[in-house]
C-alpha cells in the first residue's frame, strides 16, 4: 500500500480532471468524517477537478458535494431511479444523471472519472470501491484507486488486505497499487503521482 505526506499540486500539472468519490449516505458518528469530506471537496474544487459521486444530498455524500459547490467547483451526481427518493437526490448539482440501476450507475461513474477515492462509508461504498479496484487488477482500466483513512477508519481493512496477500489471495503488486491518504490534502497529490506512473 502506498502512502504520501506532501501536498500543493497545482491544477496545471494534474493528470486527472475528474475524481470519483465513494462515501456514506450517512454522516457516521465521528465528526472527523464530515470535516474531512468538506476539506476534500474544497481541495478538489480549488484544484479545478470535477467531482463524480453518487448524487445524494445526505451524509458524507451531501457534505462533499456541498463543499465542492461552495468553493465554485463542478459536481456530477449519478443516481438510480429507485434511490432517487430514498437517498434524496441533490438538486443543486452541476449535473445529475439518473440511471436505471446500480450496475449502470457504477459503469457511468467509472467512465466519467480519472481516479477513485473511498472515504468512510458502509457496504455500498465497499461494493463500489472494490469493484473498481478489481477492474484495475484485471487491467480493465489504468486509473488510480485510493482510500482516505480518516480517523483510522480503514485500519482494519488494510490489515485484512495484507493478510489476504500473505495467504496468497491478493498479489503484493496489486496491494501496492492501493493508495492510502491519511488526510484530505494528501489525496490529490497521491492520485496525480500514481496516474503519471500508471500512464507514462
NUDREN-446332 format. One record per residue (C-alpha): x, y, z. Coordinates in steps of 0.2 Angstrom, whole numbers, plus 5000, padded with zeros to 4 digits. Layout:
! residues N
xx / yy / zz
X / Y / Z
...
***
This chain:
! residues 200
xx / yy / zz
5000 / 5000 / 5000
5007 / 5017 / 4995
5006 / 5032 / 5006
5010 / 5050 / 5004
5014 / 5065 / 5015
5015 / 5080 / 5003
5003 / 5092 / 4996
5002 / 5108 / 4985
4999 / 5101 / 4967
4994 / 5115 / 4955
4979 / 5112 / 4943
4990 / 5115 / 4928
5001 / 5100 / 4932
4987 / 5087 / 4936
4985 / 5072 / 4925
4967 / 5070 / 4931
4952 / 5081 / 4928
4938 / 5071 / 4937
4939 / 5061 / 4954
4925 / 5049 / 4959
4922 / 5049 / 4977
4913 / 5034 / 4986
4907 / 5038 / 5003
4892 / 5035 / 5015
4875 / 5042 / 5013
4875 / 5044 / 5032
4887 / 5055 / 5041
4894 / 5042 / 5053
4897 / 5045 / 5072
4914 / 5054 / 5071
4914 / 5072 / 5067
4931 / 5070 / 5058
4922 / 5061 / 5044
4912 / 5076 / 5040
4926 / 5088 / 5042
4937 / 5078 / 5030
4923 / 5076 / 5017
4922 / 5095 / 5017
4940 / 5098 / 5016
4942 / 5085 / 5002
4928 / 5094 / 4992
4937 / 5111 / 4995
4953 / 5104 / 4989
4945 / 5096 / 4973
4937 / 5112 / 4968
4952 / 5123 / 4971
4962 / 5111 / 4960
4950 / 5113 / 4946
4945 / 5095 / 4947
4927 / 5089 / 4944
4919 / 5078 / 4957
4909 / 5062 / 4952
4899 / 5054 / 4965
4883 / 5045 / 4969
4871 / 5060 / 4968
4864 / 5061 / 4986
4862 / 5076 / 4997
4863 / 5067 / 5014
4878 / 5061 / 5024
4895 / 5062 / 5018
4889 / 5062 / 5000
4880 / 5078 / 5003
4894 / 5086 / 5013
4907 / 5083 / 4999
4896 / 5089 / 4985
4891 / 5105 / 4995
4910 / 5108 / 4999
4914 / 5107 / 4980
4900 / 5118 / 4975
4903 / 5131 / 4989
4921 / 5133 / 4983
4915 / 5136 / 4965
4918 / 5118 / 4958
4909 / 5106 / 4947
4899 / 5091 / 4953
4891 / 5077 / 4943
4880 / 5065 / 4953
4874 / 5048 / 4946
4859 / 5041 / 4955
4847 / 5026 / 4951
4829 / 5030 / 4949
4825 / 5018 / 4963
4836 / 5028 / 4975
4830 / 5045 / 4969
4818 / 5046 / 4984
4826 / 5036 / 4997
4843 / 5044 / 4996
4835 / 5061 / 4992
4845 / 5067 / 4976
4854 / 5083 / 4977
4845 / 5096 / 4967
4859 / 5109 / 4967
4872 / 5100 / 4957
4881 / 5105 / 4941
4873 / 5089 / 4933
4863 / 5075 / 4940
4862 / 5059 / 4929
4848 / 5047 / 4933
4851 / 5029 / 4928
4842 / 5013 / 4928
4851 / 5003 / 4941
4866 / 5001 / 4952
4876 / 4992 / 4938
4873 / 5007 / 4926
4877 / 5019 / 4940
4894 / 5011 / 4943
4898 / 5010 / 4925
4894 / 5028 / 4922
4904 / 5034 / 4937
4919 / 5024 / 4931
4918 / 5031 / 4913
4917 / 5049 / 4919
4931 / 5048 / 4932
4950 / 5048 / 4930
4953 / 5042 / 4948
4944 / 5034 / 4963
4943 / 5038 / 4981
4934 / 5029 / 4995
4930 / 5039 / 5011
4922 / 5031 / 5026
4906 / 5023 / 5021
4896 / 5006 / 5023
4894 / 4991 / 5012
4888 / 5001 / 4997
4904 / 5011 / 4997
4914 / 4994 / 4999
4905 / 4987 / 4984
4908 / 5001 / 4973
4926 / 5004 / 4978
4931 / 4985 / 4977
4923 / 4983 / 4960
4933 / 4997 / 4953
4949 / 4991 / 4962
4946 / 4974 / 4955
4944 / 4981 / 4937
4961 / 4989 / 4940
4968 / 4972 / 4944
4961 / 4964 / 4929
4968 / 4979 / 4918
4950 / 4985 / 4913
4957 / 5002 / 4917
4973 / 5011 / 4922
4966 / 5023 / 4934
4972 / 5026 / 4952
4962 / 5020 / 4967
4964 / 5027 / 4985
4956 / 5026 / 5002
4956 / 5042 / 5013
4959 / 5034 / 5030
4950 / 5047 / 5041
4952 / 5043 / 5060
4960 / 5026 / 5055
4943 / 5021 / 5048
4951 / 5009 / 5036
4964 / 5002 / 5048
4957 / 4985 / 5050
4953 / 4983 / 5031
4971 / 4987 / 5027
4976 / 4974 / 5039
4965 / 4961 / 5032
4971 / 4965 / 5014
4989 / 4962 / 5020
4983 / 4946 / 5027
4974 / 4942 / 5011
4991 / 4945 / 5002
5001 / 4934 / 5014
4988 / 4920 / 5012
4991 / 4920 / 4993
4974 / 4928 / 4988
4979 / 4945 / 4983
4995 / 4949 / 4974
5008 / 4960 / 4983
5009 / 4970 / 4967
4991 / 4974 / 4967
4991 / 4978 / 4985
5005 / 4991 / 4982
4993 / 5000 / 4970
4981 / 5003 / 4983
4984 / 5021 / 4988
4982 / 5027 / 5006
4980 / 5045 / 5011
4979 / 5050 / 5029
4972 / 5067 / 5027
4962 / 5076 / 5013
4977 / 5087 / 5007
4986 / 5071 / 5003
4973 / 5064 / 4991
4976 / 5074 / 4975
4995 / 5073 / 4975
4994 / 5055 / 4978
4982 / 5051 / 4964
4991 / 5063 / 4952
5008 / 5054 / 4956
5000 / 5037 / 4953
4991 / 5042 / 4937
5008 / 5048 / 4930
5015 / 5031 / 4934
5001 / 5021 / 4928
5000 / 5031 / 4911
5018 / 5036 / 4907
***
